[in-house]
């Protein structure tokens, strides 16, 4: 007997279908008007909440910028989104994961990411030379990278290559699909159901929250690119 199949793989669903399914889970049907508007707003808030849930690998991208003599701070993201005033600005960048200094021969040297306290402890922040460290500041309207050492004329034109995290895009039109991979569709719907239950059916909120957290944990566990890990115990040799 032949197996019925469409021979297609649904990446995700249109936003109106996600909203419809979420409402049905809390006992509401035939939604329209303000119910659609408030559901779309809740879905955007849900995506922002995911930004506090750890790293989402489908939103990791790579970019680079050119070093300028005696300039140690570079804007990675600016909220205007046009990027015209800053050649290095990328709209939607949220943080930097790792970075490398790339010389004229395209040879990379990894940079060490440091925190505010470590950068503040540097005695001469304007010292010039080959960059070896960087510090990321995340403001409301921009994200900046400050590198140390400050590039000198010998590093002018060389580049910093880095991996950064992008924010999940807003849902936009109801006919759009969510900016998520298929693995996150179940927890997207479950999360929206939880958010909507707080507005329309509070008695179900705790139950919807449990469903949502369960779906999200499975999606986060599956996200990324698995690799082998080897743990070797440290060997101690007794002194003679």
Secondary structure, 3 states (H helix, E strand, C coil): CCCCCCCCCCCCCEHHHHHHHHHHHCCCCCCCCHHHHHHHHHHHHHHHHHCCCCCCHHHEEEEEEECCCCCCEEEEEECCCCCCCCCCCCCCEEEEEEEEEECCCCCEEECEECCHHHHHCCCCCCCECCCCEEEEEECCCEEEEEEECECCHHHCCCEEEEEEEECCCCCCCCCCECCCCHHHHHHHHHHHHHHHHHHHCHHHHHHHHHHHHHHHHHHHHHCCCCCCCCCCCCCCCCCC
